[in-house]
């Protein structure tokens, strides 16, 4: 990723932590949840895109970035759709929805 960071001179990671929950036979997977002391806007902070030249350059999706469906598969799916829409809007692109509406809106957390 080192070459990529040159494109975002005002942003640098301070730490990276990787896990392998799926390889652990006691867990087999994981999901995120906010700590009790986490700020109320934790999901919004995690979802904030990196912006360069006024446009979102790197977008973040995943169950940890959805305010209503935090920690769920629905949250992961909805956040992916949210970020796709963010990029399409930023690039002034419009995609026709054959169903006439967002197909994930019916998901419940």
LINWO-V705986 format. One record per residue. N is the residue number from 0. RES is the residue in one letter. OMEGA is omega in whole degrees, -180 to 180 (* if undefined). Layout:
N	RES	OMEGA
N	RES	OMEGA
This chain:
0	X	-176
1	X	179
2	X	-179
3	X	-176
4	X	177
5	X	-180
6	X	-180
7	X	-173
8	X	-177
9	X	-176
10	X	177
11	X	175
12	X	178
13	X	178
14	X	176
15	X	179
16	X	-180
17	X	177
18	X	176
19	X	-177
20	X	-178
21	X	179
22	X	-178
23	X	-177
24	X	179
25	X	-176
26	X	180
27	X	180
28	X	180
29	X	172
30	X	-177
31	X	174
32	X	-180
33	X	174
34	X	178
35	X	-179
36	X	-179
37	X	178
38	X	-178
39	X	-179
40	X	-178
41	X	-179
42	X	179
43	X	179
44	X	179
45	X	-177
46	X	-176
47	X	-179
48	X	170
49	X	-174
50	X	177
51	X	-179
52	X	179
53	X	-180
54	X	176
55	X	-178
56	X	176
57	X	-180
58	X	-178
59	X	177
60	X	179
61	X	-175
62	X	-180
63	X	-177
64	X	-179
65	X	-174
66	X	-177
67	X	-175
68	X	-179
69	X	175
70	X	-178
71	X	175
72	X	178
73	X	178
74	X	178
75	X	-179
76	X	-179
77	X	-180
78	X	176
79	X	177
80	X	179
81	X	-178
82	X	174
83	X	178
84	X	179
85	X	-179
86	X	179
87	X	177
88	X	-179
89	X	-179
90	X	-180
91	X	178
92	X	179
93	X	-180
94	X	178
95	X	177
96	X	-176
97	X	179
98	X	-180
99	X	177
100	X	178
101	X	-175
102	X	-179
103	X	-176
104	X	-177
105	X	-177
106	X	175
107	X	-176
108	X	*
